[in-house]
Amino acid sequence: MERERFLSTYGMYPEKMEEYLIKNKVSRTKFATQSKLSRTTVLRHFKKFNIKGYVIPKKTYRDYICSQCGEHFNRYVPPIQVKVKEKVTYCSPVCYHDSLRKANDGSLFRLDLDSYKFTEPAKRLGDYSELVLSKRHLHTIGSKKINHTFFNKGIINELTAYIFGIWLTDGHVGYFRNGKKLDEIKVEYNSRGQKIIGSYIASLQLSDIDIVEKIAKVLENKNKLTESYGTYKGVKTKKTKILFINSPYFNHDLASLGCGIKKTYYANYPLIHDQLDRHFLRGILDGDGSVQISKEGRLSIKFCGNDQLMYGIFLKLKQHLSITPVAVSYPSEEGMLTFCEIRYGLQESLAIREWLYKDAIIFGERKYKKAFEYKTPLRFQNWSTQKLADHLGTSIYFIQENVYKENLPHTMVGTVVSFQPEHIPYWEKFLGEQLKNPRSRFKHKTKLQEKWGAAPISKL
């Protein structure tokens, strides 16, 4: 009778229950939640029929392979984190720091570093005499619905640098004939001996609509921008805007600068003036870069693309900001083997952020807002008691005493006293007044008076 009652309550006999719990790794507490019964009721019934159930192991170890030395090792993982997979693991702190050193010195790049060179503009840049053009092409150029010669002098200012960075990473350059995309530009003849010339197409399709609109305005585009929806694995994604440019001259100049057909496989950092690097890199960031804020609230900036281009970025950021990435990785072992990612840590990302966007006139709003969404925690912005004492040239006891005695400006975070930048002038003024008093006692008082320009009252 009791077995039948158990069956009606749980849907199976007691002898099958324990087998079910162990097989599916369901604890008695979890089973109570799933069956929508109280834990007390379930435990009482299980105790009556001596059902032990599944017990979560107290210690769980997982096997890993060190990303640095390749050695096999195991590591304890708390039961709650058993399903969590770690992307990069190291068997020891030594291997972890070795990996950072390799990322910092560039040795993790798989290309030949000794023979690396920046891409120089081709001599044909701005020379359209050898282009094979049809009457339709000449009519398109004459209509002046776009600035066909925008790049004819190369990368010479902020606008050309930024737009070239965008096009090199997220833009498209192609040659089409009869609706088919061709890998090279060539002329064929029909049965009547007439030349068959295709179309030179350059396009930019982004979900960051503001970028497309800004670039269209700079290029003096008079054609209507096309709206579309991207798809990922058959699922509709965000709305995008597309800028189409049908111009042999524009395509010719892009290719002359290193951004032609199948550019993804040979993209490289162009040889440009140092002053234009930050504008070009801002275009790269808006194209194929990313700005991330981790769950812990730490800012990280990442660039990805052909490893030639990534190595050029590595060199330029090292030159301008004296920073290096914390990670260099090749995510894919199939397909495009030269696809590379470089990631910068918090302090490096802050330096990149300030440098890229300083006085910039063109940039994408989304990644700009994301980059500046990160705010330095208050404890890092404020001055400590020791830092203020060092600045004033006094002891920390002078600071501590007058925080409470004179109630001078300060901030309390829990029990910790700190000082905001706007508090500092009040402390400087207070110290100057103290130094004028002949009764005040300070170590190295004469030096402090010279530093803060406070002559004793008796000499005034």
N, C-alpha and C positions, 0 to 999 in steps of 0.2 A: 504493500500500500504506500509506504514512504517512498520507494523507488519510483512508483507511478506519479506521485506528487512532485518529486524532483524532476521527472521527465516533463511534466506539464509546465513547470516553472522555467527550466533552462533549455528545453528542447532536446536533451540527450540524457542517457543513463549515466550514473556516477562513474562506472568503470571506463566509459568513453571520454568523460570530461577531462581527466588528467592527461590522457593521450593527446587530446585536442590542444590543451594549454601548452604542453611542452613542445609539441610540433610547431605551433604558431608563435611560440615565445611570448605568450600573454600571461602576465602576472595576475594574481587574484584581484589585486586592487584595480588594475586596468580592465579586467573582465567585469568588475562591478560597475565601472563607468560605462562600458559598452552596453551592458544589459540593463542600464538605467535602474539598478537596484542599489540599496544602501550597502556600503562596504561591510557593515556589521552583519547584515543578513547573509551576504555571500560567504563571509568567513565562518559564520555559525554553521551553515549547511555543509561547507567543505570540511570543517572539523568533524562533523557528525559522521560523514562518509569517508573520512581519512583521505581526502584529496589534497595532495601536496602542491601540485601546480608548478609553474615555471618561476624560478628565482633568478633575478638579474645578477650576473656575476659581479663580485665586488671589484675585481681587477681584470682589465681587458688590455691585451697587448696587440699591437699591430706591427706588421713587417713593413719596413721602408727601405728605399735605396737612396743613399746620400747623393744629392744633386751636384756635389763638388768632387768627391773622390770615388763615387760609385760603389762604396762598401754597403753591404746589407747590415741592417740593425733593426732592433725593435724598440718600441717606445710605449709606455703606459698611456692609455687614453681613458679618461673618466667615462663611465657608462653613458652619460648624457651626450657625449661627443662621439660615440662610436660611429655614427653615420657621417660625420664630418670628414671630408677629404682635404688633405693639405696639398697644395700645388707644388710647393718647393720645400724640401726638408734637408736638414744637415745633421750629420751624426755627432758633431761637436762644435763648440764655439770657434775652434780653429778653422774648420772648413767654412763656416759662415763668413768669417772675416776674410778668408782667402778669396771667397766668391766676390765680396765687395771690392777687394783690391783689383781683381781681374776686370770687374766692370769699370772701375775708375781709370785703369790704364789703357782701356780699349782693346785688350787682348782677347776679349770674348767675341769680337766681330770676326766673321769667317772670311772676310775678303783680304786681299794682299795689301796690308797697310802701307808698306814701303813704296808701292807704286801708285798709291791713291793720289788723284788730282781732282780739283774742282773743274766743272764743265765750262769751257770757254765758249762764247758765242761763235757760231759758224760765220765764215767770211761772207756767206750769201745773205746774211741778215739784212733786210731792207732792200735787197736787190731782187726784183721780180721779173727780170728780163728773160729768165729761162723757164718761167712757168708756162705750161700749156693751158691756154684759156680759150673757152668758147665764147660765142656772142652772148650767151646767157650769163656767163661769169662777168663779162665786161659790163653788161647791163646792171647786174647786182652791185658791182663796185661803184658804178656811176650814180646809183640811186641814193647813196650816202645815208643808208638807214642804220649804219653802225660806223664806228671809227675803225676802218679797216687797217690802218697803219699805226695802231696804238703801240705796238711793240717794235716798230721799225728801227728805233734807236737803242733797243735793248732795255735792260732794267736800270733805270736812271733816277727814279724817285720813289717816294713812298707808295704811290698808287700802282705803278708797274710792278714793284717788288711784292706787294700784298696780293695782287690779282694773279701774278705768276705763281706764287706759293699755293693759292687756292687751286689753280688749274693743274698744277703739277701733281697734286694729290687727289683731289676730288672731281676734277673736270674731265671732259672727254674730248679726244681729238680723233677724227676718223675720216675715211675716204669711202664714198659709196658710189655704186653704179648699178642701175636697174634694181634698186632696193636692196642690194647685197653689199655687205661690208667687206672691203678688200684690205689685205695686209700691207699692200704697197701701192703707191701712186703710179699708174701706167696708162698708156694710151693704146687703144685698140681701134680697128677699122671694121666697118660693116661691109656688106656684100657690094655696096656701091662705091667703096673706097673712101667713105667719109669717116672722119675721126669720131670715136665715141669717148667722150670725156665725162667723168663722173662728177660728184659734188664734194666739195670740201666742207665738212661739218665740224664745228666745235660747239660743245654744249656744256652747260653747268646746271645740274639738278640737285637741289638741296632742300631739306626740310626746314633749314634756317632761312626762312623766306626773306628776312631783312637783308641778308648777305647778297642774295641774288638781285634784289631790287637796287641795292647800293652799287653793285658792280655794273648792272645794266645802265644806271645813270651815268657812271664814270665813262663807260664805253659809248655814250651818246646813242643808246639803242632806241629806235623808233618803232620797232616791231612789238607786238603784244606778247607778254610773257605767258607761257603755257602753264596751266595748273594740272597736277596729276596726283595720284596716290601710289606710293611705292608698295611693294609686296615682299613679304619675307616668309618663305615656306608656305606659300599659298594664302597667307593672311594679310589683309590690307593694313598698311601702316599709316604714318602721318602724311598729311598733305604736303606736297612739294611744289616748288615753282621751278620752271625750266627756262633757261635763256639759250635760245638757238642762234648760232652765228654761222651763216653760209657765206664764207669769205675765203678765197684762195690766199689773199695777202695775210690775213690774221693767222691762218693755219701755217703758212710758210714761216712766219716770224716765230710762232710758238715752237715749231720743229727746229728752227735754227738756234733756239735757246736751250734745246734739250727736252722739249715737251711735245713729242710727235706721236705717231701711231705706235701702239703697244708700249707707251711710256712707262707703265708700271714696272717693267722688267729691267729698264736701264736708267730710271730716274736717278738724278744725282744733284748734289748741291751746286748751284751755278757760281761762277766766278764774278762776284759783285763787290761793290765798295763796302767797307766795314760798316759805314753809317746806315746802310740799307738792310743789314742782316736782321735786325729786330722786326722790321716790317715784313720781310720775306718769311721769317719764322712765325709771325703772327698769322700769316696766311696758311702756313703748314698746319698750325694748331687748329685753326678754324676748319681746315680740310679734313685731315686724317689724324689729328691729335685728340686728346681727351683731357678733361679736367674732372678730377674725382675727389670726393670727400668721403673718407672711410667711415665705418660705424663708430670708430673712436673719435671722429671729428678731425682727422688729419688730412690736409690738402696734399694732393699728388697730381703731377702733370706728366702725361705720357705721350710720346710720339711713336708712330708706327709707319712702316713702308719698306721700300727696298733698302737693304743694308748699306748701300753706297750713300744714299741720302741720309740715313740715320748716322752714319759715321761723320758726314759733313756737319750735321747738327751737333754731334758730340764735340767736334773740334771747335766750332764757333762759340758754343756756350762756355766751353773751357777757356777760350780766348777772352771773351768779353766779361764773364762773371766769375771766372775761376772756380767753376763747379763741375761736377761729374755725376753721371747717373748712379743710382744705387742698384740698378738691375739692367742687364742687356740679355735679351732672350730671343730665341727662334721658335715660335709656338708650333709651327707645322713641320712635320717630318715628311710630308707628302705634298705634291702640288708645287707651289712656289716656294722653293727652299731658301730663297734670299729674303723672304718676308721677315722683318725684324721689329722688335719693340724695345724702346729704351724708356725707363721710368725714373723720375726724379723724386727724391724725398721731400719732406716738409720744408726745411730751410731752403733747399735748392729751388723748390717750386715757388716759394715766396719771392725769391730773388728774380726768377723768370717772370713772374706776374708783374712785378713793379717795372721791370725793364721793358717788356713787350708793349705794355699799354701806356707808358708815359708819353703824354702829348700826342697820342695817336688820333688820326682823323678818320680812319676806316677800320672797322673790326666787327665781328659778330656779337650781338648783344647777349645771346644765351651763355656762351662760354665765358664772356667777360663777367657777367653777373655771378656765374658759378665760381669763378676764380676769386672774386672779391667777397663771396659769401662767407669765406673763412675769415674769422676775426681772431687775432692773437688773444689768447686768454688773459684775463685781467692780471693774473699773477706774474705774467711775463711783461706786460706793459708797465706796471707800477715799479717804483724804485723800492728796494729793501732798505732797512735801517742802515745796514753797512754801506750800501751804495751811496746813500745821502750823506753819511758821515765822511766817506772818501771824497765826495764832491766838495763838501764844505771845508774839509781839512780838520775836522774835529773828531772827538771820540764818539762811539755809539752811545755812551752814557749821557752826553750832552743832548742827543736826539731824544733818547728815552725819557729823560727828566722833563724836557720842555713840551713833549707831547701831552703830558698830563698836567704839568704845572702851569704852562701858558696856553694850553689847549690850541696849539698851532695846527694848521690843516693837515689831516692825515686820513687814511682809510683803514677800517677794520674789516678783515676777512676772517671771521671766527675770532681767534685770539691773536692773530698775526697782524702786526702794524705794517702798512705799506704807504707809499706816497705817489700820487699821480703827478704827471709832468707839470700840471698847472699849480701844484702846491709848492714847487721848488722856489719860485721868486719870493714867496712869503718867508721861507726859511733863510734865504740869502739876505733879505732886508733885516730880519730879526738878528742874524749873526752880526751884520754891520753895526747895528745899534749897540750890541753887547761889546763889540770891540772898541767902540768910542768911549766906553765907560772905563776910567782908570782903575776902578776897583775889580773889574772882571779879571778872572784868572784863566788863561789858556796856555797850553803848551805851544811853543813856537808862535807866541802872540804877534811878534813883529812881522813874521812872514805872512801871517793871516791878514794883518792890517794892510800889508803891501798888496796881497792878492785881491782883497775886497775893497781897497781904497778907503779904508776907515781910519782916519787919523784920530788919536785920542782927543777927548773933549778939552783937556787942559791946554792943548796946542792950537785950538781953533780960535 
